[in-house]
Amino acid sequence: MENFSLILAIVVVTALAFDFTNGFHDTANAMATTISTGAMKPKVAVAMSAVLNLVGAFLSIEVANTISKGLVDESGIQPEVIFAALVGAILWNLVTWLVGLPSSSSHALMGGLIGATIASVGTGAVHGDVLVTKVLIPAVAAPLVAGIAAMFATRLTYKLGQHTSEKAAGKGYRAGQIASAGLVSLAHGTNDAQKTMGIITLALVAGGALAPDSDPPVWVIVSAGMAIALGTYLGGWRIIRTMGKGLTDLQPQQGFAAQTSAATVILASSHLGFSLSTTHSVSGAVMGAGLGRKGGVVRWSTATRMFVAWGLTLPAAALVAALAEWVTSHGTWGTAVVAVFLIASSAAIWVISRREVVDHTNVNDSEGPPGVVTTAIAAVTPPPTGAVAEELAATIPAPAAATAGAETPTGPSTPTPAV
């Protein structure tokens, strides 16, 4: 019994560690566009997001119930299985954070849970219908719906403000961005914080500490909300840079449209109990907003890397979790080995990240030159004018800028030979 109590405690602590990584991994979802457009100072933005994440954690338990009651068969799960699932999810979160890719913490957690469950008791313990209807379909639909909504919302905002001065419009939409960013943060708390609540509740049921089909206890809700809020406050600056500057360059009108569209999708999914990826929703909305502005472009090289990470999240986390479950199945020493491996790997990733520090002081620095596809799109786009031209010129390499309509430097002309 003492050993069982210890493993259950380890699972709860590991789940809260995952929740913490979820917080700083997904801070970009709420605040990347607000920070990149200058609507809020970086540290103030993440502090506001942290508070609203905590508030959102108390608003609903539908997603928590999807994780704890719907995805896998509770009767065949042991605490060691959940521990292995969390190991896979945490490591995937840390690796994608290191390279600055906004992948889904939600899918990492569910991939880990599926992989560990299959390795432990077989495929029959995974509820395929729930996986398809409440995980996979929303994973595809969310970025598409949010992206299309953001694209049309962006076009509408520019049309409505076409007779308003650029300065006045920018000021108004920056204020709107703050409100919409707060809404995204609140929505993130109602969706992502609940996933950890669900996984802890599942562990408590598996360990006999809770009756089957129980809702998350109050202490689970509070601890999960605090963990994700603390992670959010620290700020996942690498992913904020990618989301705010790496995908496209946003003006306040676009930031407002993107955040409002994403928040609507996330809140609707939370109400329906869909374990939606907030990362997919916000990324789709950002790209839609980028395409919605005349002369705006999306850096498809960055987007392609992001899409690859999305596709790898479930299977990669599942594979790591399955291996971790195989080791933990050998007894206490196996659990100890996996725990040491998790700590050592996390520390190594942190040390590597210190080689190139990204924080609130340089988060708005450009991620790098745009890719080939972006340059090609810019080359065939009609030359923009005014402030849009200045912004576009700053993001396109010199040859492409010249093709897009920039003036070429003048110099000594070569005389034409006489015929």
CORJONOR-V666142 format. One record per residue. RES is the residue in one small letter. SS is DSSP state (@ for helix, = for strand, . for the rest). PSI is psi in whole degrees, -180 to 180 (NA if undefined). NEAR is the number of other ideal C-beta (glycine too) atoms within 12 Angstrom. Layout:
res=<RES:RES>
ss=<SS:SS>
psi=<PSI:PSI>
near=<NEAR:NEAR>
This chain:
res=<m:e:n:f:s:l:i:l:a:i:v:v:v:t:a:l:a:f:d:f:t:n:g:f:h:d:t:a:n:a:m:a:t:t:i:s:t:g:a:m:k:p:k:v:a:v:a:m:s:a:v:l:n:l:v:g:a:f:l:s:i:e:v:a:n:t:i:s:k:g:l:v:d:e:s:g:i:q:p:e:v:i:f:a:a:l:v:g:a:i:l:w:n:l:v:t:w:l:v:g:l:p:s:s:s:s:h:a:l:m:g:g:l:i:g:a:t:i:a:s:v:g:t:g:a:v:h:g:d:v:l:v:t:k:v:l:i:p:a:v:a:a:p:l:v:a:g:i:a:a:m:f:a:t:r:l:t:y:k:l:g:q:h:t:s:e:k:a:a:g:k:g:y:r:a:g:q:i:a:s:a:g:l:v:s:l:a:h:g:t:n:d:a:q:k:t:m:g:i:i:t:l:a:l:v:a:g:g:a:l:a:p:d:s:d:p:p:v:w:v:i:v:s:a:g:m:a:i:a:l:g:t:y:l:g:g:w:r:i:i:r:t:m:g:k:g:l:t:d:l:q:p:q:q:g:f:a:a:q:t:s:a:a:t:v:i:l:a:s:s:h:l:g:f:s:l:s:t:t:h:s:v:s:g:a:v:m:g:a:g:l:g:r:k:g:g:v:v:r:w:s:t:a:t:r:m:f:v:a:w:g:l:t:l:p:a:a:a:l:v:a:a:l:a:e:w:v:t:s:h:g:t:w:g:t:a:v:v:a:v:f:l:i:a:s:s:a:a:i:w:v:i:s:r:r:e:v:v:d:h:t:n:v:n:d:s:e:g:p:p:g:v:v:t:t:a:i:a:a:v:t:p:p:p:t:g:a:v:a:e:e:l:a:a:t:i:p:a:p:a:a:a:t:a:g:a:e:t:p:t:g:p:s:t:p:t:p:a:v>
ss=<.:@:@:@:@:@:@:@:@:@:@:@:@:@:@:@:@:@:@:@:@:@:@:@:@:@:@:@:@:@:@:@:@:@:@:@:.:.:.:.:.:@:@:@:@:@:@:@:@:@:@:@:@:@:@:@:.:.:.:.:.:@:@:@:@:@:@:@:@:@:.:=:.:@:@:@:.:.:@:@:@:@:@:@:@:@:@:@:@:@:@:@:@:@:@:@:@:@:.:.:.:.:.:.:@:@:@:@:@:@:@:@:@:@:@:@:@:@:@:@:@:.:@:@:@:=:.:@:@:@:@:@:@:@:@:@:@:@:@:@:@:@:@:@:@:@:@:@:@:@:@:@:@:@:@:@:@:@:@:@:.:.:.:.:.:@:@:@:@:@:@:@:@:@:@:@:@:@:@:@:@:@:@:@:@:@:@:@:@:@:@:@:@:@:@:@:@:@:@:@:@:@:@:@:@:@:.:.:.:.:.:.:.:.:.:.:.:@:@:@:@:@:@:@:@:@:@:@:@:@:@:@:@:@:.:.:@:@:@:@:@:@:@:@:@:@:.:.:.:.:.:@:@:@:@:@:@:@:@:@:@:@:@:@:@:@:@:@:@:@:@:@:.:.:.:.:.:@:@:@:@:@:@:@:@:@:@:@:@:@:@:@:.:.:.:.:.:.:.:@:@:@:@:@:@:@:@:@:@:@:@:@:@:@:@:@:@:@:@:@:@:@:@:@:@:@:@:@:.:.:.:@:@:@:@:@:@:@:@:@:@:@:@:@:@:@:@:@:@:@:@:@:@:.:.:.:.:.:.:.:.:.:.:.:.:.:.:.:.:.:.:@:@:@:@:@:@:@:@:@:.:.:.:.:.:@:@:@:@:@:@:@:@:@:@:.:.:@:@:@:@:@:@:.:.:.:.:.:.:.:.:.:.:.:.:.:.:.:.>
psi=<-38:-42:-41:-44:-37:-45:-35:-41:-40:-41:-44:-45:-42:-38:-41:-32:-41:-43:-39:-47:-35:-40:-54:-21:-34:8:-35:-31:-40:-35:-5:-48:-36:-40:-43:-31:-3:13:-32:151:144:-49:-36:-40:-47:-30:-44:-42:-39:-45:-44:-29:-42:-44:-44:-29:-21:-2:-20:157:15:-45:-37:-40:-32:-41:-47:-26:-22:-35:-41:164:115:-35:-23:10:135:158:-35:-33:-44:-37:-46:-39:-42:-34:-47:-41:-43:-46:-40:-41:-44:-40:-46:-32:-42:-41:3:28:127:76:177:116:-34:-47:-31:-43:-46:-36:-43:-42:-41:-46:-45:-38:-45:-42:-28:-51:1:172:-22:-20:-9:127:97:-35:-40:-41:-43:-50:-33:-1:-60:-45:-47:-31:-35:-41:-37:-52:-32:-48:-47:-40:-46:-43:-42:-37:-48:-35:-39:-46:-38:-42:-40:-36:-44:-30:17:-23:7:144:148:-39:-45:-41:-43:-42:-43:-42:-26:-40:-40:-35:-39:-44:-44:-34:-39:-37:-40:-42:-43:-43:-38:-40:-37:-18:-58:-39:-31:-23:-39:-38:-43:-41:-36:-42:-40:-41:-40:-37:-44:-33:0:7:-18:152:149:147:19:150:161:133:163:-41:-29:-43:-45:-48:-40:-41:-41:-41:-45:-32:-41:-43:-39:-40:-35:-28:122:74:-33:-44:-32:-40:-45:-46:-39:-34:-25:-32:-43:172:121:140:165:-38:-42:-41:-42:-45:-42:-47:-40:-42:-45:-43:-40:-44:-44:-45:-39:-41:-37:-40:-34:-6:15:131:73:148:114:-31:-46:-42:-49:-40:-44:-41:-40:-45:-40:-40:-36:-39:-20:-21:135:125:-7:149:159:137:95:-22:-44:-42:-38:-44:-38:-43:-40:-43:-39:-45:-29:-16:-56:-54:-36:-47:-37:-41:-47:-43:-39:-43:-42:-39:-39:-39:-45:-25:-12:0:-166:-41:-33:-42:-40:-42:-45:-41:-44:-42:-42:-46:-44:-42:-42:-42:-40:-42:-40:-43:-43:-38:-24:-13:-32:96:130:121:-165:-17:-24:16:-26:7:149:139:-25:176:150:160:-178:-43:-43:-43:-41:-42:-44:-33:-30:0:136:142:123:169:167:-141:-33:-40:-42:-43:-42:-38:-31:-18:-5:133:157:-48:-41:-39:-39:-41:-37:-5:4:153:142:146:145:154:-174:130:150:122:143:127:143:143:NA>
near=<10:9:17:20:16:20:32:30:23:31:41:35:27:42:45:34:35:51:48:40:43:54:47:43:51:57:54:53:58:61:53:52:53:47:44:41:39:25:37:36:19:35:22:22:42:39:27:34:49:39:26:37:48:34:27:40:44:25:25:34:33:30:48:42:31:39:48:43:33:31:42:42:29:34:17:23:39:33:37:41:44:51:48:51:55:51:52:48:50:44:40:46:48:40:31:39:42:32:29:33:39:47:47:49:55:53:47:49:57:48:45:50:55:46:40:50:39:33:33:34:24:16:19:14:27:32:25:19:13:28:31:18:21:33:40:30:22:38:36:24:26:45:38:23:29:44:36:26:33:48:33:24:36:40:24:22:35:30:18:17:27:14:10:17:13:21:13:15:25:27:21:22:39:31:21:31:42:34:25:43:47:33:34:51:49:38:46:55:49:43:56:60:56:47:55:54:51:47:58:48:43:49:46:32:35:39:31:19:25:23:15:19:15:25:24:39:23:15:18:38:32:22:28:46:43:29:39:51:41:29:39:48:31:29:38:48:38:39:49:47:38:44:52:51:37:44:50:46:37:46:38:39:44:51:50:44:46:60:59:39:44:52:43:28:43:49:32:26:38:39:19:24:30:42:50:49:49:58:48:45:52:55:48:44:52:55:44:41:52:45:34:36:39:27:32:36:38:36:36:25:25:38:33:21:26:37:27:18:37:35:21:25:42:34:24:30:41:35:28:38:45:33:27:41:37:24:29:38:24:16:14:19:14:23:35:21:23:40:31:17:24:37:22:16:25:28:15:18:25:19:14:18:24:14:11:16:17:31:23:27:15:18:37:32:23:20:34:18:22:35:26:19:19:34:27:21:28:40:24:16:25:16:22:24:15:15:22:27:23:18:27:36:27:20:36:35:23:18:16:28:28:18:21:32:22:22:12:12:9:6:6:6:6:6:6:6:5:4:3>
